[in-house]
């Protein structure tokens, strides 16, 4: 039998273009002093990539199970994520220098805030991939790459909080049917921090102010970086770092919002939620965004098998499916009436119109049930 050859093996190198694209706008400005060039990375991300996802479509192929062990052991895939950690810190520092040293109009500053925030969101995604792994090196790199945007607590909250409580009303990182992304952000962003701190307080025996605290470790790196930038470029750069970090964190919130929208795990006879299954996450096999985000969109398999590496994540045919890649879905989510018009019917189809499998926004269950003709059923979990 011939050894399996991954047809996507070299496609993952395209992810290295993400940090490279960030410096395109500033490079054009330094060369031609044309502020419009600073909007190029934003246009590529929010216009070109969703269009390419629609045109190129989906890839639903899976590696054979007997090839997964060798795929997981192949260090080539890890080296790509390591290279990105090394690239992204200099890119963010470069953008901070650029904003601090160039006389930019307000709209140009806004473009750099958004594009650098997108880079910060990409940092969080790489930290997500690395943070699930069991090696000390990868866990350390995860904390390092989460630090520039002040989101280091994600390492704790996501792995030990979200994955445990996903698709339940108790999870601040699982969106509810009828909940707008803006209401979700006001619940998720502070909720993630509180849960991470509570988890570390519990792990450290009620004494969280300790160097072993895995919330404080990346936070110390954040403070070190931001202080060094302020000493070098002036205190005003802190406003830029704060603004771009807020956008980066909101991009993570945007991903959380669409990944489990309205889906609910049922309660087992022992009073605990059923084990997380692939159908408790929304999936997307759109090619271009998956190349950029290390198969993050194959979220169903990720939550069912969290330690699987990105190159071996699988598609499942019978799971809730998004109509576009993440960046197209983000744009839709930012206009809640459009998002609800597209996603609420898909949610009802995904759960078989079973109200017991819907995570409703409190106070909206009756109105949503009446609007969509959802009937409560006698339901017993087995």
N, C-alpha and C positions, 0 to 999 in steps of 0.2 A: 504494500500500500504506500502511495506517495505521501510524504509529509505535507501537512496542511500549510498553505501559504496564505497569510492574511492579505486580502486584496486592498485593505485600507491602511496597510502598514506605513506607507510613505505619505498618505493623506494627512496624518496627524501632524506632520511637519508644518502644515498650513497654520497651526496655532501660533507658530513663532512669528507669523506676520502680524499678529495682533499688537504686540508691543512696538513692532517696526512701524505700523500704521499710525501710531500715536505721534511719532515725531515728524510725520510727513507735513502736517499743517504748520508747525513752527518752522520747519526747514524751508517751506515755500515762503513763509513770511520773512524770514531772515534773508532769503535770496531776492525776493521780488517786492517785499513790503505790501503784499496783498492780503488783507484781513480775511477775505472770503476763503482762502486756503485753510484757515483754521477750522472751518466747518466741514471739511472733507471727511474726517473720521466719523463725525456724527451722521452725515448723510449716508456713508457706506453702511454703518451699523443699522440705522433705523429705516432706510429706504432700499438700498441695494440688496442687503442680505435677505430681508423678507421676500423680495421679488425673486431672488435666486432660489430660495427655499420653495416657492411656488412653482417656478419653472423647472427646476431639476427634480423636485419631488422627494420621495421617500426611499430609503433603503431598509428593507425589512429582513435582510439576510442575517443569519447568526453563524458564529463559528461552531463547528461540531464539538460536542461535549468532550470527546476524547482528545481534542486539541487544546482545551482550556488550560490544563496544567502547564503545558509548554508556553502558551501565550503569557500566562501569569508570571512565569519564571524569566521571560525574556526581558533583560534589563534595558533594552533599547527604548521601550515605552516609558520607563521611569526616567531615563536621561532627558527626555523631552520636557517633562515637568520640572526636573532639576534646572534645566537651562532657562526655563521661563522665570523661575524664582530669581536667578542671577540677572536676568534682563530687566525685570519689572521695577526693581528698586531704582536703578539708574534712570529709567524712563520717567518715573514720577519725580525724582530729584531734578532732572533736566527741565521738566515742565514747570516746576516751582521756580527754578532759575529764570526761565524764559519769561514768566509772568512778572517776576520781580524786576527784571532789567529792561523790559521793552515798554515803550509808551503805547499802550493798546487802548482803542476805544472800548466802551463797555460791552458791546456785542462780541468783540473779539475775546475779551476776558471770559464772557459767558461760554463761548465755544470751547475754550481751553478747560474751564471748570468741568463742562459736560464730558469732553473727551478724556480728560485725566480721571474723572470719576468712573467712566466706562472701564478704563484700565484698572482702577481700584476694584471694580466689580469683578473683572477677570482675575485679579489677585485672589479674591474671595473664592472664586470657582476653583482655582488651582489649589488653594488651601483646603477646599472641600475634598478634592480628590486625594491629596496627600494625607489629610487628617484622619481619614478612615483606615489608613494602613498601619501595620503593627510594628514597623521598624522605627527605631529611635530617630534615625536620620530623617525619615519622611515626616514624622510627627514634629520634629524640630523645624523643618522647612515650612511646614504648615503654619506654625506660629509666626515664623519670620515673614511669610508673605501676607499674612493677615494684618500685620502691625501697621503698615503705612496709612491705612484708612481707619485705624482705631477700632477694628472689629475682631480683635483677638479672642474675645469671649465666645465667638462662634465655634471655636474648636471644642469647647466644653458643651455649650448649649445644644449644638446640632447633634453631636455624637451620642450624648448621654441624656438629652432632653427630648429633642424633636423626634429622633428615631424610636424612642420608647413610647411617646404619646401621639405620634402622627395620626391624623384623621380621627381625632377625638375632640370633643368640645373643650378639653383641658389644655389643648396645645395652642399656644399663641402663634405658632408658625403654620397652622392649617386654616385656610380661609373657609368661611361659611357661605352657604347659598344666600344670596341677597346682600352680602357684605361687600361694599365698594373697596377698591384697593386703598383708598385714603383712610377709611375707617379701619381697615386691616393694619395699615402701617402704624396708626396710633396705638393699636393693641400689640402688634408684633415687636416693634423696635424696643420699647421699654420692657416688654414681657420677656424677650430673649435675654436681655441683660440681667433682669431679676432672677430668672431661672438659672442662668449660668452661675451667678454668685451664690445662690442657694445650694446648688449642686456641689460647688467647691467648699462651701461652709460645712456641708454634711460630710464630704470626703475627708476633710481635715479636722474632724471632731469638734466642730463649732468654733474653731480658731482660724478664720480665713486669712488674717494678716500675716502671711508667711511666704517665704521665697518659693515654696513649692506650689503655691496657688497658680493654677494654669490660666486663670483670668488675668492675674497681675503680671505674669511673665511677659506676654506680648504687649500688655499695656505699658510696661516699662520701656519696651522698644519703641512704642509709639511716642512716648514722651521724649525719649532720647533723640529720635529723628526730628520731631517737630522743634525741639529746643535748639538743635544744631542748625536747622534751617533758619530759625529766627535769628540766631547769632550771626549767621553768614549773610542772610538776605534782608534782615530787618523784621521787626515784629509784625508788620503788615502781612507777611506771607502766611501767618497763621490763619487769616481770614480765607485765603485761597485753600489751604489744606483742610480747613473745616468744611468749606462749601463742597469741594470735590469729594471729601469723605462722606458727606451726607448723601450725595448723589450715588456714590458707590454702594453705600448701605441700602439706599432705596432700590437699587437694582437687585440686590439680594432679596429684599422684601418682595419685589415684583416677581422674582422666580418662585419664591415660597407661595405667593398668592395663587399663581396658576397651577402649581404642581399638585395641589390636593383640593382644589376648589369644590366645596360642597360634599365631598366624599366622607363617609362615616364608617368606622369599624363598629361592629355590633358587640354587645355585651354578652360574654359567655356565662354559663350557669354559676361560675365561681365569682361573678361580679367584676371580672377584669375584661378589658377589651380583647377580642379575638386576635390571634397573631396577625401581624401585618402581611397582606397578600399583594400580588401585583395589581389587582384591581382597585387598590386603595390609593393609586397615584395616576395622574394624567401622563400619558406617554406621547412622545413625538419622535418620528424617525426621519425628520427632514434633514437632508444630507449636510448642507453647508453649516448650519448652526451646530450640528453634532460634531463636525470637524473642529469647530472653534472651541466648543465647550466640553470636549472629552466625554461625549456620550451622556452628558448630564440629562439630556432629554429622554434617555431610556431610564426614566425615573422609577418605573415599576419594578424592574429587576434590581435597581440600586437599593430600594427600600426592602425588598424581599431578601437580598443578599448583599449587605452593606459593604463587606470587605472585598467584593469582586473588583478587579481593576477595570479601568474604563474600556480597554481593548477587548474585553470578553463579555461585556454586558449584552444581554439578549433582548430581542423584541418578543413580545407575546401578542398573539393575534386577538385574543378576547380581553382586551383591557381598554379603559377610557382613552380616547385619542384626541389630541389637539389638532385644530385645522391648519396650523402653521407652526413654524419654529418659534423659539422663545421671544425673539426681538419683535416679530410681528404680533405675537400675543401681548407683549408689553404695551405696544401702541394701542391695541384694542382695550386693554385693561384701564388705560388712562382716561378712557371715555366710558364710564360705567354703564350707561344705557345700551351702548353698542355691545359691550362685553356680555351683559346679561342676556341680550337678544340672541347672541351667538351661543353662549355657553349653557344657559339654563335648559334649553331643549336637549342639548347634548348630555347634560348631567342626568336628566330624567331618563333618557334612553340608556345611558350607561348603567343606571341602578335599577332598570326595569320598572320605573315609576314606583319604587318601594320606598315609602317615607321613612322606614326604619333604617335605610341606608343613606339618608341625607343628613348632613350636618347643617342645620338651619341657623341663620342669624337670629338671635333672640329677639322676640317681638315681631318677627316677620313670617313666622311659620304659617299662621292662619291666612294671611293675605296672599302669600305665595301658593299655598295649597289651593285656595279658591281660584287664583288666576290661572294656574296650570292644571287644574282638575286632579290634584293629588289626593288620594284617599288613604287615611290611616288603615293599616291592615293588622289583623292579629298575626303576630310574628313571634316565632320561637327560634332562638339560635341553637344550632346543633353542630 
